[in-house]
Amino acid sequence: MMIKTIRPSVLPDNKKLVIYPLAVCLVITGIGIIIKNPIVIVLPLIVLAVFPGLPVFFHLLMHIFVKIELHPDKIVVKDYLGNNIVRPPFLQEMAYAEIAYIYYLSKEINLLQNLCNKLKKFKLSPKENDYTRENLVAKYAVPAEEIEKFEKSSQNLLNDYTATGILMKLDDIYRKYNIPKKAAKNISRELQNDENFNFEHIRNRLKDYPVDIEDLNELKDEFSNLNVDIIRPFLLTKVNFAKYKKVAGYRGGLSATAKVDNALVLTNKDGTEKVYLMHFHDLSRQAWQSLIQDIKNHNPNITYLMTKSEYNNLLECSG
């Protein structure tokens, strides 16, 4: 039985990030030896120990303690490093045939944060992991109609976090096409109204400016990623939101939460079976594309809940 094994990369995709500092520091150390200057000899070695030494060391730990196995019928993830925000089991496995959706963890986090915000008066625990209708009704006495309203809303993913991709793309358009500040400000203000928060409204507001069709398509793609009617897979989670918010509040915490956001999730249709690939982007680009292609080959019916650009990046394809 053939088992393909993938591990996080020890060196970055761009090897120059390691080779150039190493070469420069060794040259300086060599000069120090020639001129017999201890400081010139030792200082470059100290710099090497910090960068790229420390990043390489941490990636070496990942390489040792994290392993993805692609079996003929299933994917197996062994992660003995863990994560202080997301707590999946050290050993995760899932049959390819059971995988219905693949998405970045940020989608799950943003939807559940928005749900908690809309149900704020019911004081959901920040350590809750089950946001299914049955649990919310039984545990927090949330009326079923409140949940139905959220589930039926085409903007159920809309909050300050999920709108970021759209707002960033709009800012690019404003700058690229020299759209007057007053007009740009008015458009952004109008987006705060749910009725106006749609692609057609923005396209209509931009019709008097020479916005390229490619930029409009990218903006439309961001909206299509936002308006996903699939809710059920996200409602069972391994994310500790209390920890997530606490880490985000630390200095440099946004970097830690961004790493969590970019983890990849494989799930079945109702979210009862999931695999969290917390070190997905610690793989080399070639490795992660090979991984996704292998999964796709085993199950071509998987739906990728992400933008086209994110999907293309996963597989390095053009369409």
N, C-alpha and C positions, 0 to 999 in steps of 0.2 A: 504494500500500500504506500503510494507516494504522498509524502507530507511536505509541503513547501513552507519554509520558515522565514519570517521577516522580523528583523530587529531594528530598533532606532539606530541611526547612523552616529558613529563616533565623531566624524569630521563633518563640517558643514558642506552643503552642495558646492559652494564656491570655495574650493581648496586654497585659493589665494589669501583668504582671511587668516589662514594658519601659516602658509608657506612664506608670505612676505614678512610678517612680523618676526618669524623664526630666523629668516635669512638676515634681516637687518640687525637683530639683536646678537646673532652669532658673529657677524662682521665687527660690530662694536666691541664685543668681548675679545675677539681676536686682536683688535687694535690695542685694547687695554693690556693684553698679555705682552704685546710687543713693546709698549712704552712702560710696562711694569707699574701700571696704576690700578690698585685694588678696587677703587670705586668704579672705574670704567669697566673693569672685569665683572664685578658682581651686580651692578645696577641693571644691566640688560637681562640678566638671568632672573632677577626679581620681577621685572616687567613681564617676562615670558611666563613666569609661574602664575601671574594674575590673568594675563590675556596673551595668548589664547589658552593658557594652562587650565584655569578654573572651568571655563565652558566645556573644554574637551573632557575634563575629569567627570563633570556631571553627566555628560552624554555617554561617557564610558559606563557609568553606573546604570543608566537607562538601557544601554546595550546589553548589559549583563542580566538585569532584573526584569526586563520587559520583552515578551516574545509573542508574536502572532503566528499561529499555525493554520495553514489552509489545508484541511483534509478533503478527501474526495466528496464528502457530503456535508461538511460543516466548517465553520470558522471557530477557532479556539484562541482566546486571549489570556495570557498569563502575565499579570502585572503585579509584582511584589513591591513596587515603590508606593503605589497608592496615590491618593490625592486628598488634601485636607478639606476640599469643598464638595467633591463628588465621591461617593463611597460605594462603588460597585464591588462585587466579590473579587478576590484575587484571581480566581479562575472563572472566566466567562466563556460560554460556548453557545452557538446557535446554528441550526441547520439552514443552509442557503435557501431552501424551499420556504422557510418561515419568514424570511426577510421581505417585508412589504414596502418599507420606506427607509431612506437614508437622508439624514439632515445634519447640519451643524448644531451643536448643543445650544448655541445662542437662541435658536428658534424656540426650543423647549423652555428655556429660562425666561425669555421675553413674554411668551404667552402666559406662563404661570404667574409672572410678576404682575402682568396686566389684570389677570383674573383676580389675584389677591387685592389689587388696588380697587377693582370694581366691587369686591365683597368686603371692603375694609371694615364696615360696621359689624361684621360677624366675627371679627377678631380671629382669623385663621392663624394657627400656630406657624411661626417662621420655620419650624422644623418638620412641618407636614410633608409627607411624601406621596399621599394619595389624594388627588384632587378630582376623583371621579364623582359624578353626580350622587351616586349611592352613599359615598362616604361623607360628602359635604352636607347632605340632607340629614343623615343619621347623627353625625358627630357635632355639627355646628348649627343645625336647624336652619340651614339655608333653604328658602323656598325654591321648589323645583322651577318655578317660572323665572326666577332670577338667573338660574343657570341656563335655561333655555334661551333667554334673551341674549346672553353672552355667546352661546353656541351658534345662534342664528345670525349674529352681527357679522357683516362682511368686514368690519374693522376690528375684529376680536384680537388682532395682533397689534393694534395701534397704541403705542405709548411713546414716551420720550426716547426709548431705546430703539424700538423697531423702526421708527421713522427716520433714523439716522442715515441709512443708505439713500433714501429719497432726498432728504435735505442736503446731503453732501453732493449728490448729483445735480440738484438744482443750483447750488452755489457755484459748481463748475460751469453750468450753463450761463448763469448770470455774468460770471467773469469773462467767459470765452466770447460771448456775443455782446458784451458791453451794455447789458440791460440796465436802464436807469435805476438808481438805488430806490427811489420812491416806488417804482413799479414792482421791483423785486420784493420790497418790504410788504407791499399790499398783497402780493401772491402768497407769501409766507404766512401772513396774518389770516388770509382766507382759508388756509389749510387747517386751521384750528377748528373749523366747522366741519363736522363729519360729512355733511352733504357735499362739501367741496373737496373732500380728501379723496380724489380719484384722478386717474390719468387724463381722462377726457377733459375735465375742468381745466387742468394745467395746460394741456395742449391748446385749448381754446384761448387761454390767457396769453400764450406765447406766439400766437399765430401772426402777430404783427412784427415779429423779429425773425431774422434769417437762421433759425435753429436747424442744424443739419439733421436729416432723418435718422442717422446713426445714433446721435445723442438722444433723440426722442425715443428710439427703440430701447436704449439702455435704461432710460427713465421708466418706460413702460414695464420693462423686465423687473425693476425694483418693486413696482406696484403689484405685479403678478405674483411675486414671491411673498408679498405681505398678505394678500387676500387669499388665504388657503382655508377652505372649508373643513379640512380634516383636523379634528380636534382630539379624538380619543387617544391616539398614540402618545400624546404629550402629557396626559393627566397622571400617569404613574411615573415617578421620577426618583433618581438617586441623588439629586442635588440637595445640599443642605443650604437653604436660602438664608438662614440666620448667619451661617459662616460666610456665605458669598457676600452679603452686605457688609459684614465686619471686615473682611479682607479688602473689599473695594474702598473702604474708608481709610485704610492705612496709606502711608506715603508709599507710592509705587505700587499700590494695590491694583490699580487699573491694568497694569501689565500682567499680574497674576490672574485676574478675572478674564482678561482677553485670551489667555492661554486656555482657560476652561471653555470660553465661548467657542473656540475653534476646534474643540474636540469633535469627533464624528460619532454619530449614534446610528446604530442599526436596530430596527425594531419590527415587530410583527404588527398586524393590523390594529390590535387594541392596546398595545404597549405593555402587555403582560410578560413579554420576552424582549429583552434589550441587551445590546452589547455596547458599552461605552469605550471608544478608542481614545483614551485620554492623551496618549502620546502620538496621535496620528501625525501631527506636523513635526515631530521629532524624527520621523522617517525621512529618508532622502526623497527628493521629488520623484525620482525613478521608482523607488520602492512603493510609495503611496499610490502612484498611478498604476503600477503593476498589481497592487492589492485590489484596487477598485475594479480594474479590468477583469481580474480573476473572478471576483464576486459577480460581476455583471455577466460573465460567460456562464457561470453556474445558474444564475437566475436573471434572465433578461427582462423580467416583468416588474422589477423593482421601480418604484417611483422616487425620484430625487427631489426632495422639498427644498429647493434652493434656486438661486438665480442662474440664468444660462451661463454667465461668466464664471460663477463658482463651479458649476457642473463641468464646463469646458476645462477649467483649471485642474479638476480632479483627473481628467482623462487626457488632457492636452489635445483636445480635438477642436474642430472649427465649427461644429454645429451640433 
